Amino acid sequence: MLYILEMIGKGIGIGLLCILILLVTVLLALLFVPIRYRLQGKKEETGTPEGMVRVSWLFSLLCCFAVWEGKLHYGVKICGVSIFDNLNKGHRKKTQKKQTRKREKKAGRKRKPEETYKDEPVLPEQKWEVRNETTQSRLEKEPEETARPVQTGQKAQEGKGRKRTEKASIWDKLYHIWEKVLSFFRKLGSLMEKLLEFPGKLCKKTEDWQEKAEWYLNFFQQEKFRRAFALVKKQLLFLWRSIRPKMIRADIRLGFADPSVTGQVLAWTGMMYPFFGKTVTIRPDFEETVCSGKAVIKGRIILFALLRAALILYFNKDIRQLIHIWKKEDAVHDRQ
């Protein structure tokens, strides 16, 4: 019995160790195996532009792509087998079914009982019942109307009331005009008060702006800020070196209606030649308006580099202290 328990414990331990090794290998692969990207575009003189974006990981074990050839085509593949494809018929049917269900839910509502009676055929017995109901409702309403007594002296009282209301309406109009005059003078007085208070408020605001400007100058002139800025610059350069494209190839033909514009564009692109290298060729055309060519960009991204830079910046004391000081100053200004 003990031997069997020992064997079961060894098997469980070996299984857990295998799972742990598998998780560690997957984590290391995620951190150190580069994610490769490829951007490709093409434009003929007469046709429509075409483009493709492809991102792959671990020798195309996982691949995501997006292609534009008159219409957008995107999807996801694992080991060459497509898991998701927007142009797949099955996916289309599913999306259409979902859309129809949503429309039915939005448009679907319970029919009222009146509508059901309109749609369904009415039998002669039901017609007789409906007539009886209408006659009963009429008989119930008639005594209520007849029960109201007619007052003979009511018209005379109404005439007197009209005269009184006409007199009251004249006084109401005069009172309304007086209120408008008073409100006008009140508004004028409040406007004068604001105009008199404006110079003092302007001086106070200028003092506040001066204090803020002095605080920002002192903040940016601190030694901590200089050290933090140098560290951020260093990490950003490191990230750019690890993310930047490793290969850029392009053959572009450009031409505008105005030859001077073509010359300006050529001069600007000539300044970028040290970054692109000899693999990028631009052919100017000073006679026709043309924009055509091909371009391919390749590169890779290592997640460990991103994680390393993020951790260095997060655990830096200078950056933390500067963020704390900035938050305090924002809180003080918000209170004011």
N, C-alpha and C positions, 0 to 999 in steps of 0.2 A: 504493500500500500504506500509506504514512504517512497519507494522507488518510483512508483507511478506519479506521485505528487511532485517529486523532484524533476521528473521528465516534463511534466506539464509546466512547472515553473520555468525550466530552462527554455521550453518552447515559447512561452509568453515573453520572456526576457529577450530571446533572439528576435522575435517579431517586433517588439518595441524598439530594439536597437536598429533593425532594418528600416522601420518607419522614420526614426530619428535621422539616420544617415540619408534617407531619401529626401527628407525635408531640408536638411543642411545643403545637400547637393543642389536642390531646386533654388534655395535662397542664394547660394553662391553663383549659380548660373544667371539668376535675375540681376545680381549686382555686377558681375564681371563680364558676362557675355554681351557684346555690343548689340544694340538695336540699330539695324541698318535702314536707311531711307534712300529713296530714289525719286527724283522729280524729272519728268520728261515732258517736253512740249514741242509742238510742230505747227507751223502756219505756212500754207502755200499761198501763192499770189492770188489764186482764184477761189480756193476752197475755204472752209470754215476752220477755225483753230481747233487743235486737238491737244489733250493733255492727260497725264497719268501721274498718280502719286502712289507709291508702294512702300510699305513699312513691314519689315520682316525681322524675326528673332530666331536664333538657334538654328541656323542653316535652313531657313524657311519652314521650320516646324509650325510656327504661327505667322500668318501673313494677312495683312489688311491692305486693301487696294481701293482706289477710286479712279475711274476712267471717264473722260469726257470726249465723246465722239458724236456730237449733235444732241446727245442725251446722256444723262448721268448714270453710270453703272458702278456700283460699289458692293463690296462683300468681304467676308472673312473666310479664311481657309486654315485648316489644321491638317498637317501631313498631306497636303495636296487635295484634301477632300473639302468641298465647299460646305460650310455650316450655314452661312447666311448669304443670300444673293437677292438684291432687289428686283432683278429681272427674271427670277425663277417663277415658273407658272404656279407652282404650289404656294409660294409666298404671296403671289398676286391674288390668288383665290382667297387665301386667308385674310389678307388686308381688305379685299372687297366685301367679304362676309362680315368682318368687323365693322366696316363703314356702314353697311346696310342695317346691321343690328343697332348701331348707334342712332341712325336716322329713324328707325322704327320706334326706338325708345323715346326719342324726342317728340316724334309726331304722334305716337300712340297716346290716346286719352280715353277715359271711360265715356261711353255715349250716354247722353241724358235720356230720361224716360220718355220725354216728348219726341226725341228723334227715333226711339225704338217704335213708338206708336205710329210715326209717319211711315217708317219703312215696312212694318208688318201689315198684312191685309186685315181689314176690320170686318167682323161678322155683323149681320143684322141685329142680333141680340145685343152686341156691344154698342151699336149705334143707338138703340132704344135706351140703354143705361146712360149713355152720354147725354141724350136729350133730357132725361129726367133730372140729371145732375144740374144741367144749365137752368132748367125751369125752377128748381129748388133755390138755386143761388139768386135768381131774379126776385123770387118771392121774399127771400130774406132781406134783399136790399131795399125793396119798395117801402115796407113799413118804416124803415129808418129815415127815408127821405120825407115821407108824409108826416112823421112824428115831429119834424121841426116846425114850431109855430112861427107865423109871420107877424112881426111886430110892426104896427102901424106908425108909431112915433119914431121909428128908427131913422127914417130919412131926414126928419127935421134935426135930430141930434147930429147926424152926419154933416149937415150943412153948417151948423154952429162949429163943429170940430174943425172943418176945413178953414173957416175964417181964423180960428185961433192958431192953427198950424201955420197959416200964411203970415200972421203977425210974428209968431215965434221964429219962423224961418228968416225974417228980416233981421231980427236981433241976433240970430245965430250967424248970419253972414257978416254983420258988423263985428261980432266977437272974433270970428275967424280971421278977418282982416287985421284986427288989433293984435292977435297972437302972431301973425306972420311978421308984422312990423317989429314986435318985441324980439322974435327969434332972429330976425335980421341983425338987430343991434347987438344981441348976445353973440352971434357969430363974428360980427365985426370986432367986438371986444376981445374975444378969444384969439382972433387973428393978430390983433395988436400985441397981446401978451406973448404969443409965440414969436413975433418979430423982435420984441424986446429981449426975449430969452435966447434968441438965436446966436448972438455974439458970444455969450457965456458958454453955450454948448459947443460952439465951434472951437473955442480956446481949449475946452476940456478934451475934446476929441483929438486935437493936435498934440496935446500933452500925452495922451494915451498912445498915439501913434509914435511919438518920439521915444517913449518908454519901451514900446514893443521893438522898435528898430534897434535901440541900444541893447535890449536883451538878446535879439537875434545875432547882432554883431559879436557880442561876448560869447554867445553859444558856439558860433562858427569859428571863433578864434581860439577856442580851448585846445589844449594839447590832446585831450581825449578824442575830440572830434577829428583832429588831424590823423591820429593813429587809426581810428575806426575807418575813416575815408580811405586811407592807404590800404587797409586790409580788404575792404570791399572792392576796391579797384583791382587788387591782386587776384582775388577769387573770381571776379568777373572775367578777367583776362584768361585765367585758367579754364573757366567754363567755356569761353569762346574757342580756345584751342582744342578742347575735347569735343565740341559740338560742330565746329565749322565744317563746311563741305571739304572733302578730301579731293574731289575732282569736279571741275566745271569745264564743260565743253559747249561751245556755242558758235554757230555760224549764222549771222544775222545780216540781212540786207535792208537798209533804211533809206528812205527818201521822202522829202516833203515838197509841197508846192513852192515854198519860198526857199531858195538855196541857202540863204543866211541861217535859217533855222536848222537846216541839215548840218551846216558848219558848226553851229553852237553845240548841237548834240554830239557831234564827233569830237569836239574839244573836251566836253565833259566826260565822255567815255574814255578818252585818252588819259585823263587823270586817274582813272580807275584801273588802268592796265597793270600797275605793279601788284595789285591785289588779285587780279584774275589770271595773269600770266599770258603765255603765248597760245593757250588753248582756246581763247575767245577771239574771234575775228569778226569785225564789223566792216561791212562793205557799203560805203555811202553811194547814193544815187542822186545826183544834182539835177536830173532831167525829169524824172517821174516820181509820183507819190506811191511809194512801195513800202510794205512792212511784211517781211517773210523771213523764215529761217527755222533753225532747229536748235534745241538746247537740252543738255542733260546735266543734272546735278546729283552727286552721290556723296554720302557721308554716313557717319555713325554716331550714336549716343551711348555712353556708358553710364548706367544709373549710379554706380559707385562714386563717380566724379561729382554728380549732382548732390548725392547724399553727403559726401565729404564736405563740400563747400557750404551746404546748409547747416551742418553741425558746427563747423568752425565759426560761422557767423552767429549762430544761435547761442553758443556757450562763451562768446567773447564778453569780457567784463565791461570794456569801454562802451560797446554797443548797448548793452543792457542798462548801464547807468545813464547814457544819453536818452534812451527811450523813456526811462523813468522820469528824468528831468523834464522832457518834452510833455509828457502826460500831465505832470504837476502844473506846468505853466498853462496848458490848455484848460485845466480845471479851474485855475484862478481866473482866467479871462472869461470863462463861461459864467462864473458866479457874478462877476462884475457886470 
